[in-house]
Amino acid sequence: MAPITTSRVEFDEIPTVVGIFSAFGLVFTVSLFAWICCQRRSAKSNKTPPYKFVHVLKGVDIYPENLSSKRKFGGDDKSEVKGKAALPNLSLHLDLEKRDLNGNFPKANPKAGSSSDLENVTPKLFTETEKEANSPESLKSSTSLMSEEKQEKLGTLFLSLEYNFEKKAFVVNIKEAQGLPAMDEQSMTSDPYIKMTILPEKKHRVKTRVLRKTLDPVFDETFTFYGIPYPHIQELSLHFTVLSFDRFSRDDVIGEVLIPLSGIELSDGKMLMTREIIKRNAKKSSGRGELLVSLCYQSTTNTLTVVVLKARHLPKSDVSGLSDPYVKVNLYHAKKRISKKKTHVKKCTPNAVFNELFVFDIPCESLEEISVEFLVLDSERGSRNEVIGRLVLGATAEGSGGGHWKEICDFPRRQIAKWHMLCDG
């Protein structure tokens, strides 16, 4: 009976030992997991953000981990440059309590901030830091240009430029616009927003938010561009396009502002600027360019092969003189679009080489009710693309388009290529 009692005691001790080892294992696992989480958190905080620019909306930093030294609210930092006089507190600061839902200052209460007070404050903002950028000679030249072209006043754009040498970043702050024309005839107001492009590369294209029903929008949006060396700033230009949002059609273009950065010194700190908005350059070239296309009709398989080869002499679509063209191909049957294709975008060239082939299935046995439309467009990131030129090939098409289509029908299984002049889209 004694051996049996000993074995029972040993079996009773096994669960206790297993519980002790399980507790130690659980404590070790929890400690290891906590250590790994701390390591990942510290590595993430030191990691460089993977974006090319930072967008600060109305003074609120979207990426606080990278710009933690800046204020989340308020206007210009008072300690930007040593020895530089601080701007007055009445400058265009972010005051959430005094603005309406659209981000604008109320105009009904003259005590809170009337238009006369704003006019008295505005001249104080643009002090000695902008003598070169906003000299009387430059304003006089812009005024004479507008008087020569007899253009109506389209408003004024207020902005600031700054270069952060520590982070090697170029900072553009779009503050506000004043005196914009009303693009909506019914409500006699506009829904403005601003698109900005850095020329000539056009690598950076950004835009502000849309402000509803206002002719004096206050954006106060900051765009920070990384990776731009300071000596390269002198070779760049800033192009601003002021638009009014239209929900049911293409947005209305109010005007544009072009600011060459050559001769502008940003080493002394932030520079405040004001520029008159001028009418967009609507001077079109004598032609819309040419497009080389090749088509082949396969009667046995009832397919149409379309090859977009080249485009040449495309007109400029903006002040940079260069476009980012691509071609959209639409197939129509009895005036109804049944298929669409598009080529890749070719960057910054008026003479593009595409060499892209598309095959369309024809729903009927003949090409009498079939037509092909070619739209050459300029790629605009974040907005609607502008049509550079248009070409239609079909039985009812006029000019070279109709002749090319007749040859395709008369000589099936033969690839026929021709140059065509583009017309307005």
Residue pairs with C-beta under 8 A, 6 or more apart in sequence:
45 65
49 63
49 65
49 66
51 63
51 226
52 204
52 225
52 226
52 227
53 204
53 206
53 223
53 224
53 225
53 226
54 61
54 62
54 63
54 66
54 67
54 222
54 223
54 224
54 226
55 62
55 206
55 221
55 222
55 223
55 224
56 62
56 67
56 221
56 222
56 223
56 224
57 209
57 221
58 94
58 103
58 219
58 220
58 221
59 71
59 72
59 73
59 74
59 75
59 93
59 94
59 220
59 222
60 72
60 73
61 67
61 70
61 72
64 72
67 224
70 77
71 77
73 94
73 96
74 93
74 94
75 87
75 91
75 92
75 93
75 94
75 220
76 87
76 91
76 93
76 160
76 270
78 86
78 87
80 162
80 269
80 270
81 268
81 269
81 270
84 129
84 268
84 269
85 127
87 125
88 121
88 124
88 125
90 121
90 124
91 121
91 124
91 125
92 125
92 158
92 175
92 176
92 218
92 220
94 220
98 105
98 106
98 112
98 113
99 105
99 106
99 218
100 106
102 211
102 212
102 213
102 214
102 217
103 211
103 217
103 218
103 219
103 220
104 211
104 214
104 216
104 217
104 218
105 112
105 113
105 118
105 218
106 112
106 113
107 114
107 115
110 116
110 117
125 272
126 134
126 272
126 273
126 274
127 272
129 268
129 269
129 270
129 271
129 272
130 271
130 272
130 273
132 263
132 264
132 265
133 264
133 271
133 273
134 272
134 273
134 274
139 276
142 275
142 276
142 278
143 276
145 278
146 153
146 276
146 278
149 279
151 278
151 279
152 181
153 179
153 181
153 276
154 179
154 180
154 181
154 242
154 254
154 255
154 276
154 277
154 278
154 279
155 177
155 178
155 179
155 180
155 181
155 215
155 242
155 254
155 255
155 276
155 277
156 177
156 178
156 179
156 274
156 275
156 276
156 277
157 174
157 177
157 194
157 240
157 242
157 257
157 274
157 275
157 276
157 277
158 175
158 176
158 177
158 178
158 272
158 273
158 274
159 172
159 173
159 174
159 175
159 240
159 272
159 273
159 274
159 275
160 172
160 173
160 175
160 270
160 271
160 272
160 273
161 170
161 171
161 172
161 173
161 261
161 264
161 266
161 270
161 271
161 273
162 170
162 171
162 173
162 266
162 269
162 270
162 271
163 169
163 170
163 171
163 230
163 233
163 266
163 267
164 170
164 171
164 224
165 230
165 267
167 226
168 226
168 227
168 228
168 229
168 230
169 224
169 225
169 226
169 228
170 224
170 225
170 228
170 233
171 222
171 223
171 224
171 225
172 196
172 222
172 223
172 225
172 238
173 220
173 221
173 222
173 223
174 194
174 196
174 208
174 219
174 220
174 221
174 222
174 223
174 240
175 218
175 219
175 220
176 216
176 217
176 218
176 219
176 220
177 192
177 194
177 216
177 217
177 219
177 242
177 277
178 216
179 215
179 216
180 190
180 192
180 215
180 216
180 217
180 242
180 244
180 254
180 277
181 190
181 215
181 254
182 188
182 189
182 190
182 215
183 190
183 244
183 246
183 252
183 254
184 190
184 191
184 244
187 213
189 213
189 214
189 215
190 213
190 214
190 215
190 244
190 252
190 254
191 210
191 211
191 212
191 213
191 244
191 245
191 246
192 210
192 211
192 214
192 215
192 217
192 242
192 243
192 244
192 245
192 254
193 207
193 208
193 209
193 210
193 211
193 217
193 242
193 243
193 244
193 245
194 207
194 208
194 219
194 240
194 241
194 242
194 243
195 205
195 206
195 207
195 240
195 241
195 243
195 382
195 383
196 205
196 206
196 207
196 223
196 238
196 239
196 240
196 241
197 204
197 205
197 238
197 239
197 241
197 318
197 320
198 204
198 205
198 225
198 236
198 237
198 238
198 239
199 236
199 237
199 238
199 239
199 319
199 320
200 236
200 237
200 320
200 322
200 348
201 348
202 320
202 322
202 324
202 347
202 348
204 225
205 380
205 381
205 382
206 223
206 382
207 382
207 383
208 219
208 221
209 219
209 221
210 245
211 217
211 218
211 219
228 236
230 266
230 267
233 261
233 264
233 266
234 261
234 262
234 263
234 264
235 261
235 262
236 261
237 258
237 259
237 260
237 261
237 319
238 257
238 258
238 259
238 261
239 256
239 257
239 258
239 259
239 318
239 319
239 320
240 256
240 257
240 258
240 259
240 275
241 253
241 255
241 256
241 280
242 253
242 254
242 255
242 256
242 257
242 277
243 251
243 252
243 253
243 254
244 251
244 252
244 254
245 251
246 252
250 384
251 383
251 384
253 280
254 277
255 277
255 278
255 279
255 280
256 277
256 278
256 279
256 280
256 281
256 319
257 275
257 276
257 277
257 278
258 319
259 273
259 275
264 271
281 319
284 315
285 315
285 316
287 313
287 315
287 421
287 422
288 314
288 315
288 376
288 388
288 389
288 390
288 421
288 422
288 423
288 424
289 311
289 312
289 313
289 314
289 315
289 350
289 376
289 388
289 389
289 421
289 422
290 311
290 312
290 313
290 419
290 420
290 421
290 422
291 308
291 310
291 311
291 327
291 374
291 376
291 389
291 391
291 419
291 420
291 422
292 309
292 310
292 311
292 312
292 417
292 418
292 419
292 420
293 306
293 307
293 308
293 309
293 374
293 391
293 393
293 417
293 418
293 420
294 306
294 307
294 309
294 415
294 416
294 417
294 418
295 304
295 305
295 306
295 307
295 372
295 393
295 404
295 408
295 415
295 416
296 304
296 305
296 408
296 412
296 413
296 414
296 415
296 416
297 303
297 304
297 305
297 362
297 367
297 408
297 409
297 412
297 413
298 304
298 305
298 412
298 413
299 412
299 413
300 413
302 361
302 362
302 365
303 359
303 360
303 361
303 362
304 331
304 359
304 360
304 362
304 367
304 370
304 372
305 357
305 358
305 359
305 360
305 415
306 329
306 341
306 357
306 358
306 359
306 360
306 372
307 355
307 356
307 357
307 358
307 415
307 417
308 327
308 329
308 343
308 354
308 355
308 356
308 358
308 374
309 353
309 354
309 355
309 417
310 351
310 352
310 353
310 354
310 355
311 325
311 327
311 351
311 352
311 354
311 376
312 350
312 351
313 350
313 351
314 323
314 325
314 350
314 351
314 352
314 376
314 388
314 389
315 323
315 350
315 388
316 322
316 323
316 350
317 323
317 378
317 386
317 388
318 378
320 348
322 348
322 349
322 350
323 348
323 349
323 350
323 378
323 388
324 345
324 346
324 347
324 348
324 378
324 379
324 380
325 345
325 346
325 349
325 350
325 352
325 376
325 377
325 378
325 379
325 388
326 342
326 343
326 344
326 345
326 346
326 354
326 376
326 377
326 379
327 342
327 343
327 354
327 374
327 375
327 376
327 377
328 340
328 341
328 342
328 343
328 374
328 375
328 377
329 340
329 341
329 342
329 343
329 358
329 372
329 373
329 374
329 375
330 337
330 339
330 340
330 372
330 373
330 375
331 337
331 338
331 339
331 340
331 360
331 370
331 371
331 372
331 373
332 338
332 370
332 371
332 372
332 373
332 394
333 363
333 364
333 369
333 370
334 369
338 363
339 360
339 361
341 358
341 360
343 354
343 356
344 354
344 356
345 379
346 352
346 353
346 354
362 370
364 370
366 409
367 395
367 405
367 408
367 409
368 395
369 395
370 394
370 395
371 392
371 393
371 394
371 395
371 396
371 397
371 405
372 392
372 393
372 394
373 390
373 391
373 392
374 390
374 391
374 392
374 393
375 387
375 389
375 390
375 425
376 387
376 388
376 389
376 390
376 391
376 422
377 385
377 386
377 387
377 388
378 385
378 386
378 388
379 385
380 386
387 425
388 422
388 425
389 422
389 423
389 424
389 425
390 422
390 423
390 424
390 425
391 401
391 420
391 422
391 423
392 401
393 401
393 402
393 404
393 405
393 408
393 420
394 401
394 402
394 405
395 402
395 405
395 406
395 409
396 402
397 405
399 421
400 418
400 420
400 421
401 420
404 416
404 418
404 420
407 416
408 416
